[in-house]
Amino acid sequence: MTFDDLRSRAEHLDWDPTYQVFVQAILHARDARLLQILDGELVAAGPGPSRLAIVYGARHMRAVVSGLSKRGFHARRTEWLKVFNLH
């Protein structure tokens, strides 16, 4: 989980302001909505153990890891499942 939660060196160096609006719409706005829905699911689940599957692109998992960490959660075990192939 931890190797995907931070931007890579190449991502830092490859930033292009031309695409900032696109990145905001596709990545950051969707991350914000994902965390909003996740908050609702956490409240609905209540205290105690529960399971939650997030079917989203891998790049959005950075927001999930960061958001859950800020809410006091930590990973004990993770499992990545392939949902579908694009080819």
C-alpha positions in Angstrom: 0.0 0.0 0.0 2.7 2.5 0.9 4.6 2.5 -2.4 1.5 3.8 -4.2 0.4 6.5 -1.8 3.0 9.1 -2.7 3.8 10.7 -6.1 6.8 9.3 -7.9 9.9 11.4 -8.8 8.8 11.3 -12.4 5.3 12.5 -11.6 6.8 15.5 -9.7 9.1 16.4 -12.6 6.6 15.8 -15.3 4.0 18.4 -14.2 2.5 20.4 -17.0 0.3 23.4 -16.2 -1.5 22.9 -19.5 -3.2 19.8 -18.1 -3.9 21.2 -14.6 -7.7 21.7 -15.2 -7.9 18.2 -16.6 -6.1 16.7 -13.6 -8.4 18.7 -11.3 -11.5 17.3 -12.9 -10.5 13.7 -13.4 -8.3 13.1 -10.4 -8.9 15.6 -7.5 -12.6 16.2 -7.9 -13.2 12.4 -8.1 -11.0 11.9 -5.0 -13.0 14.4 -3.1 -16.2 12.7 -4.0 -14.8 9.3 -3.2 -13.8 10.5 0.3 -17.2 12.0 0.8 -18.9 8.7 0.0 -16.3 6.8 2.1 -17.1 9.0 5.1 -20.8 8.1 4.7 -20.0 4.4 4.5 -17.8 4.6 7.6 -20.6 6.3 9.6 -23.2 3.8 8.4 -20.9 0.9 9.3 -20.6 2.1 12.9 -17.9 0.9 15.3 -16.3 -2.4 15.0 -14.9 -4.5 12.2 -16.4 -4.2 8.8 -15.3 -4.8 5.1 -15.5 -2.3 2.3 -14.4 -2.7 -1.3 -13.4 0.3 -3.3 -13.6 -0.2 -7.1 -11.7 2.8 -8.4 -8.6 3.4 -10.4 -5.3 2.6 -8.7 -4.2 6.3 -8.8 -7.2 7.2 -6.6 -6.0 4.9 -3.8 -3.5 7.6 -2.8 -6.5 9.7 -1.7 -8.1 6.7 0.1 -4.9 5.9 2.0 -4.3 9.5 2.9 -8.0 10.1 3.9 -8.2 7.0 6.0 -4.9 7.8 7.7 -6.2 11.3 8.6 -9.3 9.6 10.1 -7.2 7.4 12.4 -7.2 4.2 10.4 -4.2 2.1 9.4 -3.7 -0.9 7.2 -3.4 -4.3 8.8 -3.7 -6.2 5.6 -4.5 -5.2 2.0 -5.6 -7.2 -1.0 -5.7 -6.0 -4.5 -8.1 -7.7 -6.9 -8.3 -7.3 -10.6 -11.8 -6.3 -11.5 -11.5 -6.3 -15.3 -8.9 -6.1 -18.2 -8.9 -3.3 -20.7 -7.6 -5.3 -23.6 
